[in-house]
Structures are given as structure tokens and as C-alpha cells.
Amino acid sequence: MSTLTISLEKVDFLPPTRVTDDTSVLTLKNLVFEPLLKWNDGGVLPALFSHWTHSPDGCEWRFVIRDGATFHDGKPCVAADIIGFIDGILDAVDTFGMKWSYARYLADAKISAEDHATVVVRNLRPIADILDIFSEFYICRLAPDGHATLGTGPFRVRAFEPKVRAELERVAATGVPRRIVAIAEPSAERRLSALMSGSVDAALNLERVESRLEMDPRFQWGRAVNTLSVMYYLNCQQGVFRSPEARLAANHAVDTARIANEIFDGLAVPSSSIVSPFHLGMAASGLSPIAYDPERARALLAQVDGAKTITLRTPTYMPERAPEVSRLVAASLNAVGFEVEIEIETDRPEYARQIGRKEMGDMAIFDSSPHSTYRILNDKISSLTKAVWWQGYDDPKAERLISAANDAVEPEARERAYAACVTYLNANPPWLYLVHPVDVFAARKDIAGLSIDHKGTLNVA
């Protein structure tokens, strides 16, 4: 096949200072750009950086750019390009007007160019978590038309109409497909119809069709559990969820397998901690989801003094099916002794800003998307950082475990240290854990080399 036509929910190349977890945008990024390091189920692999070394104490890291790395306009990629890109992100704000957390992570770090091919990171404390951070940075430059479409990846952008269409061409002299056409279609139903009619060769994010997805055997289907967590923040600063027993009771009260099967039509799996099965620390933890046990929930709740009245807040989307999930969760909590009132926010960006301002009621459904265990602990759990998404969880033992994990340097030590963190947070949950969605793509059967990873990215060989 010389040309592959794919239907994506979005077709966009974001400004260089924007980091995203959107699966459509990541699919395009992976084709045109290279991350500094390639995320690999909690670990990292070489990418734009071909290799790296660190000092014994983990405070100094040297990263070497792969030989021959060249932007699509012919400019060699050098250390100054990477440092400028990183500086731009550290100075920028996200879509909600909030400063990126990366500025906090790297507040004490000095990033410099040792030579044209080597980037050096020096920090006051061990900073092995720089590996996680660098896996989220896809290096790009602005093209003459002002769009951030110049990368060093396997495909170059030949034409781009924002939010409509992109045409990509393979850089290497060999390999198929030679050309990729990405077409934006926000509706999952219409993406599926386009595939069925033959107007596209492949379609992504078909798990988002409104009815149960029927996987037509005329096509090849790929699926992967996403690292994203659908969860509820619990207000640990005031109200009933200051109590660890109440938080654990809420987790025992909700049948997450039922949510996965009935609301997500089987395209989700129950969560067991703050991160997915593919995050750093989870392989060594051996965790299972907190058991659905209403009797245990009632017994735990009986130990909690004071009113059990709860305000449950939900948007209408993001996460997908949020209102339906919230109705089932409210009924489940009512059944074990809570008294739940649902409050709906129709303005999704404002909802996120409210959660950032700690205006969350007693519990609020949200999605936790970073692929880094370090980032989730730092942004959402740690009472030392008290970062934007922290909701008052304050547990001295959890904090000691987080600190130990942050100081771990070698891969095996990091895995063990982060396993201790996620295991403790399974037994002492700061959130109500729900599910990880399953992402789905479909394509014509005669197309080889397509796969989907746990970020939800469609990969083209």
C-alpha cells in the first residue's frame, strides 16, 4: 500500500510549548516528531536521545543525541534546539492557564549543552525521574507557515489544514506506506462508518461509539488498556473523606467491574491504585483492585463519626460517560450508608479550574492521565508539594515512601520503590478508584504493521 488513510478524532500539531495526552495528537506526533526518550510501559527506550549516563548519586545526567538526527527542512538537531524547546515548555501555561508542572519538577535543575550533541542535567538531588519527564517532550520546530510541523521523525508533513487534514510523506527511501493522510472526524460513529464504507483504511478511538461496539470480522481490530485512570478525587481536607475509613469504605462500596462491563460496554478494566498496570512500580506490586464488598464498606463507615452527606460533582464529559458513572456510584454509596447529592457542571474547562482551586465538593470525577508514576505522586498525592491537583491527602508514611522513590536511581530500585508507593495507596486510598478505558482501532485486513500502545497511540511500522 502506498497511501494509508486514517480517521482520527482530531488532526492537529500543537504549539511546541504544549504537552498533550490526546491519542489522536500523539499519533501524529509519533509519526512526525521524536520524543527525547520513548516511554515503554513504565520504563524508557532510546529515541532522539540514543544513549545516556548518570553520576553514581543520580544528580547529573548526560544525554546524547542520535547520530544523523535532522529536522525535515535539513537542519541538524543539536543540543541548543532541545534546550530551547525545554525552556519554552517551562515558561508556558497549559490550556487552563495554569503553569506546567515541569517548571516545578526542574526548579533546581541546570540544563546545559556540553557540546552540539550532548545535553547535561544537573540537580541538587537525585533526578532519575528526568527519564519520565523527557519521554513526554516531542522535539519540533516551527515551519515557515507558523505551524509546529518540523520534526526529526519518520514522516514529514507535506500539507496541513488545522483540525481538518494532514498529509505525511515517509522520509526514508524505502518502507510502506509511503504516504499517510489523516482526516479529522470528531464523531466515533462517523469514523466507523467511513471505515465500513471504504473511504478510509483505518480508524482510531472506536471505543467512543455510543452503543456497544460490534467488531466486524471483515476488519482487523486492535485494542489496548489505556494508562489513563478514571477516578474520583476525594476531599481529604474537609468532610467525611478526611477519614481513611470513609475513603476505603467508598472503594469497597462500588462495583468497578460492573462499571467496566455495563457503562463502558466491556471496554475498560478496574483500577487498583493511583496508576495503571503499565506505570512504573505496578509490575512489581502484584496489586489487584480493591474488592467490591458492601458489607465491609458498611462496617468501615460505622467507624466514622459525623454526617455521611456527600456532594458528588461531575462534568458532562471528560471522562467519557461521566454522568452515567456518577449515577451508578451515587447509588452504590447510598446503599452502604452515605447520602449523596449529584452536582453537574456543564462547563468542562471551568470544572477543571474549580478542581484546581479545590472547589470539588466531597468527591469529583476526573481522569488522571500522566504516564509517569512520579508525576502523579508529585502533582496529586504528595502533601509536601501540595500541587495543583492535590486534594488534601496527608499521610506521613506515604510521604516517606514517595521521598524514597524520588531518590531511587537505578531501574530496579525505582521499580521497587514506586511499587511500595502504589501498594500503600491501594490499602490507604486517597481517591475512589474506578477503571482504565480500553482504546480500540480497526483497519482493513490487508494492511500490515499497525498496532496500538497503552498510551492509545496508533503506531505505523
C-alpha positions in Angstrom: 0.0 0.0 0.0 1.5 3.4 -1.0 -1.0 5.6 0.9 -2.7 4.9 4.2 -5.8 7.0 5.0 -6.7 7.2 8.7 -9.6 8.8 10.5 -8.7 10.5 13.8 -10.8 12.4 16.3 -8.5 15.4 15.9 -5.9 16.4 13.4 -3.6 19.0 15.0 0.0 19.8 15.6 0.1 21.8 18.8 2.5 24.7 19.6 5.9 23.5 20.8 5.1 24.6 24.4 2.0 22.3 24.6 2.2 18.8 26.0 -0.8 16.6 25.5 -2.1 13.1 26.2 -4.7 13.2 23.4 -4.4 10.0 21.5 -5.1 11.5 18.1 -2.5 14.2 18.5 0.0 11.7 20.0 -0.5 9.5 16.9 0.6 12.4 14.6 3.4 13.4 16.9 4.9 9.9 16.9 4.9 9.9 13.1 6.4 13.3 12.6 8.4 14.0 15.7 10.6 12.0 18.1 10.3 12.1 21.9 13.6 12.6 23.7 13.1 9.1 25.1 10.4 6.6 24.2 8.1 5.6 27.1 7.8 1.8 27.4 5.3 0.6 30.0 6.9 2.4 32.9 10.4 2.4 31.5 12.1 4.3 28.7 13.9 3.4 25.5 16.3 5.4 23.2 14.6 7.8 20.8 16.0 11.2 19.9 18.5 10.6 22.7 20.4 7.4 21.6 22.0 6.8 25.0 22.6 8.4 28.4 24.7 8.1 31.5 24.5 9.4 35.1 26.7 10.0 38.0 26.6 7.4 40.8 24.4 9.7 43.0 21.9 10.3 40.2 22.3 14.1 40.4 24.0 14.5 37.0 22.7 13.1 33.7 24.2 13.2 30.2 22.0 12.6 27.2 23.5 12.1 23.7 21.5 13.0 20.5 21.4 10.1 18.0 23.8 10.4 15.0 22.2 12.0 12.0 19.2 13.5 13.7 18.0 16.1 11.2 14.8 18.2 11.0 12.7 17.8 7.9 14.0 21.1 6.5 17.5 19.7 6.6 18.7 21.5 9.7 20.7 19.2 12.1 19.1 18.7 15.5 21.6 20.0 18.1 21.6 20.4 21.9 20.6 24.1 21.6 17.4 23.1 19.8 16.5 20.7 22.7 17.3 23.2 25.4 15.3 25.9 23.7 12.4 23.6 23.4 12.5 22.7 27.1 12.9 26.3 28.1 9.7 27.1 26.2 7.7 24.5 28.0 9.0 25.6 31.4 7.9 29.2 30.7 4.5 28.3 29.3 1.0 27.6 30.7 -1.5 24.8 29.9 -4.9 25.0 28.2 -6.4 26.1 31.6 -4.0 28.9 32.0 -2.0 27.0 34.7 1.8 26.9 34.6 3.1 23.5 33.5 4.2 21.2 36.4 7.5 20.7 34.6 8.7 24.0 35.9 8.3 22.8 39.5 10.0 19.4 38.8 13.0 21.1 37.3 13.1 24.2 39.5 16.6 23.3 40.8 17.9 21.7 37.7 20.5 23.2 35.4 20.2 22.1 31.8 23.1 22.9 29.5 24.8 21.8 26.3 28.2 20.1 26.9 28.6 20.1 23.1 26.4 20.1 20.0 25.3 16.5 20.7 25.1 16.3 24.5 22.6 17.7 26.9 23.5 17.7 30.6 21.1 17.9 33.5 22.4 18.7 37.0 20.2 18.7 40.0 20.7 19.1 43.8 19.0 15.8 44.5 18.9 12.5 42.5 16.7 13.1 39.4 16.2 9.7 37.7 12.6 10.9 37.1 14.1 13.1 34.3 13.6 9.9 32.2 9.9 10.0 32.7 9.8 13.8 32.0 11.8 13.5 28.8 9.6 10.8 27.4 6.8 13.5 27.2 8.8 16.0 25.2 8.4 15.6 21.4 11.0 17.9 19.8 9.7 20.1 17.0 10.3 23.5 15.3 8.0 26.0 13.6 7.7 25.7 9.8 7.7 28.8 7.6 3.8 28.8 7.8 4.0 29.2 11.6 2.8 25.6 12.4 4.9 23.3 14.6 5.3 20.7 12.0 9.1 20.3 11.6 10.4 17.2 13.3 13.0 14.5 13.1 10.6 11.6 12.9 10.0 9.0 10.1 7.4 11.1 8.3 7.5 14.7 7.2 4.4 17.0 6.8 3.6 17.8 3.2 0.3 19.5 3.8 -1.6 20.5 6.9 -5.0 22.1 7.4 -5.5 22.5 11.1 -8.4 20.5 12.6 -9.2 19.1 9.1 -6.5 17.1 7.3 -2.8 16.4 7.3 -0.7 14.7 4.6 2.5 13.0 5.6 5.4 11.5 3.5 7.9 8.9 4.6 11.4 10.4 4.9 13.3 7.1 4.2 13.7 5.9 0.6 12.1 2.6 1.5 9.2 1.4 3.5 5.4 1.4 3.2 3.2 3.2 3.4 5.0 5.9 1.6 2.2 8.4 2.4 -0.3 8.9 5.2 -3.4 11.0 5.0 -5.0 11.8 8.4 -8.6 13.1 8.3 -10.3 14.7 11.3 -13.7 13.3 12.3 -14.9 14.1 15.8 -17.7 11.5 15.7 -16.7 8.0 16.6 -19.8 6.7 14.7 -18.8 8.5 11.6 -15.2 7.3 11.9 -16.5 3.8 12.0 -18.9 4.4 9.1 -16.0 5.8 7.0 -14.1 2.6 7.6 -17.1 0.4 6.8 -17.7 2.3 3.5 -14.1 2.1 2.4 -13.4 5.8 2.4 -10.6 5.4 5.0 -8.3 2.5 5.7 -8.1 2.7 9.5 -10.0 4.5 12.3 -8.9 5.3 15.9 -10.8 5.6 19.2 -13.7 3.5 18.1 -14.3 2.6 21.8 -16.1 6.0 21.9 -19.1 4.9 19.8 -22.3 5.4 21.9 -23.7 1.9 21.5 -21.9 -1.4 22.2 -19.1 -1.8 19.6 -19.6 -4.7 17.3 -16.2 -5.8 16.0 -17.0 -6.7 12.4 -14.8 -9.7 11.4 -14.2 -8.2 7.9 -11.7 -5.9 9.6 -8.6 -6.2 11.8 -9.1 -4.9 15.3 -6.6 -3.7 17.8 -7.1 -2.8 21.4 -5.0 -1.8 24.4 -5.8 -0.8 28.0 -5.0 2.9 28.3 -2.8 4.3 31.1 -5.5 6.9 31.8 -7.3 6.4 35.1 -11.0 7.3 35.5 -11.3 8.1 39.2 -12.9 10.4 41.8 -10.9 12.8 43.8 -12.0 12.6 47.4 -11.9 15.7 49.5 -9.4 14.8 52.2 -9.3 18.3 53.7 -12.9 18.6 55.0 -16.0 16.5 55.3 -16.4 12.8 55.7 -13.4 11.8 53.5 -10.9 13.2 55.9 -11.4 9.8 57.4 -9.2 7.0 55.9 -12.0 4.5 56.9 -14.6 6.5 54.8 -12.3 6.6 51.8 -11.7 2.9 52.0 -15.4 2.3 52.5 -16.2 4.2 49.3 -13.8 2.0 47.4 -15.4 -1.2 48.8 -18.9 0.1 48.0 -18.5 0.5 44.2 -18.5 -2.5 41.8 -15.9 -1.3 39.3 -16.3 -4.5 37.2 -19.9 -3.5 36.7 -18.9 0.0 35.6 -16.4 -1.5 33.1 -18.9 -4.0 31.8 -22.2 -2.1 31.8 -21.2 1.5 31.3 -18.1 1.0 29.2 -19.5 -2.0 27.4 -16.6 -4.2 28.4 -14.0 -1.7 27.1 -12.4 -0.9 30.5 -10.7 -2.7 33.3 -10.9 -2.0 37.1 -8.2 0.1 38.7 -6.2 -1.0 41.7 -4.2 2.1 42.7 -3.4 5.7 41.5 -1.8 4.4 38.3 -2.5 1.8 35.6 -1.0 -1.7 35.3 1.6 -0.2 32.9 3.1 2.5 35.1 6.4 2.3 36.9 6.1 0.3 40.1 3.0 -1.7 39.1 4.8 -4.8 37.6 6.5 -5.4 41.0 3.4 -4.6 43.1 1.2 -7.5 42.0 -1.9 -5.5 43.0 -5.5 -6.4 42.5 -8.4 -4.0 42.5 -10.0 -3.2 45.9 -12.7 -5.8 46.4 -16.3 -4.9 45.9 -17.6 -5.6 49.4 -20.7 -3.6 50.5 -20.7 -5.3 54.0 -17.1 -4.3 54.6 -18.0 -0.8 53.4 -20.9 -0.5 55.9 -18.6 -1.8 58.7 -15.9 0.8 57.9 -18.4 3.6 57.6 -19.9 2.7 61.0 -16.5 3.6 62.5 -16.7 7.2 61.1 -18.2 9.9 63.3 -20.4 12.7 61.9 -22.6 13.2 58.9 -22.2 11.0 55.9 -23.7 13.5 53.5 -21.8 13.9 50.3 -21.8 16.3 47.3 -20.7 14.4 44.2 -19.5 16.6 41.4 -19.4 15.6 37.7 -18.9 17.2 34.3 -20.9 16.0 31.3 -17.8 14.6 29.5 -14.1 14.0 30.1 -14.0 11.4 31.4 -16.3 9.7 28.9 -19.7 8.6 30.3 -19.1 10.7 33.4 -22.8 11.3 34.2 -23.7 7.6 33.9 -20.8 6.6 36.1 -21.7 9.2 38.7 -25.3 7.9 38.9 -24.1 4.4 39.5 -21.5 5.5 42.0 -24.1 7.6 43.9 -26.5 4.7 44.1 -23.7 2.4 45.4 -22.6 4.8 48.1 -26.2 5.4 49.2 -26.6 1.7 49.5 -23.9 1.5 52.2 -24.9 4.5 54.3 -23.7 7.6 52.5 -26.2 10.3 51.5 -25.2 11.5 48.0 -26.3 14.6 46.1 -25.1 14.9 42.5 -24.0 18.3 41.2 -23.4 18.6 37.4 -21.1 21.2 35.9 -21.7 21.7 32.1 -18.6 23.9 31.5 -15.7 21.3 31.4 -12.8 23.8 31.3 -14.3 25.6 34.3 -14.8 22.3 36.1 -11.1 21.6 35.8 -10.2 25.0 37.1 -12.6 24.5 40.0 -10.9 21.2 40.9 -7.5 23.0 40.7 -8.9 25.6 43.1 -10.0 22.8 45.4 -13.7 23.6 44.8 -14.6 19.9 44.4 -17.4 19.2 46.9 -16.8 16.0 48.7 -15.9 14.0 45.6 -15.4 14.8 41.9 -14.9 12.5 38.9 -11.8 13.2 36.9 -9.3 11.5 34.6 -5.6 11.1 35.6 -3.5 10.9 32.5 0.3 11.3 33.1 2.3 8.2 32.1 4.7 8.9 34.9 4.2 7.5 38.4 6.5 10.2 39.6 4.3 12.9 38.1 1.1 11.6 39.6 2.6 11.3 43.1 4.1 14.8 42.8 1.1 16.5 41.3 -1.8 14.7 43.1 -0.7 12.8 46.2 2.2 14.5 47.9 1.4 16.8 50.8 4.9 18.3 50.6 4.4 19.7 47.1 0.6 20.5 47.6 0.4 20.9 43.9 -2.5 22.0 41.8 -4.4 18.6 41.7 -3.6 17.7 45.4 -6.9 17.4 47.4 -5.6 17.3 50.9 -4.3 13.8 51.3 -1.7 13.9 54.1 -0.2 10.6 55.2 3.3 10.6 56.7 4.1 7.1 55.7 3.0 7.7 52.1 5.2 10.8 52.1 8.3 8.8 53.3 7.7 6.2 50.5 7.3 9.0 47.9 10.6 10.5 49.0 12.4 7.2 48.9 11.1 6.6 45.4 12.2 10.1 44.2 15.7 9.3 45.5 16.0 5.9 43.8 18.3 5.9 40.7 18.8 2.5 39.1 15.8 1.0 37.2 15.3 -2.0 39.6 15.5 0.3 42.7 13.0 2.7 41.1 10.6 -0.1 40.3 10.7 -1.4 43.9 10.4 2.0 45.5 7.4 3.0 43.3 5.8 -0.4 43.9 5.9 0.3 47.6 4.1 3.6 47.0 1.3 2.2 44.8 0.9 -0.7 47.2 0.4 1.5 50.2 -2.0 3.7 48.2 -4.1 0.6 47.4 -4.5 -0.1 51.1 -4.9 3.6 52.0 -6.6 5.2 49.0 -6.7 8.9 48.5 -9.2 8.5 45.6 -12.1 6.3 44.7 -10.5 4.1 42.0 -12.6 3.2 39.1 -11.3 2.0 35.7 -8.8 2.3 32.9 -10.5 2.6 29.4 -9.6 0.3 26.6 -8.7 2.1 23.3 -9.7 0.4 20.0 -8.8 0.9 16.4 -9.9 -1.0 13.3 -8.4 -1.3 9.8 -8.6 -3.2 6.6 -7.3 -6.7 7.0 -4.8 -6.4 4.2 -2.8 -3.6 6.0 0.2 -4.8 7.9 2.2 -3.1 10.6 -0.5 -1.3 12.6 -0.6 -1.5 16.4 -1.8 0.4 19.4 0.1 1.0 22.6 -1.0 1.7 26.1 -1.0 5.5 25.5 -3.7 4.9 22.9 -1.3 5.8 20.1 -1.7 4.2 16.7 1.7 3.0 15.5 2.6 2.6 11.9 5.6 0.3 11.2 
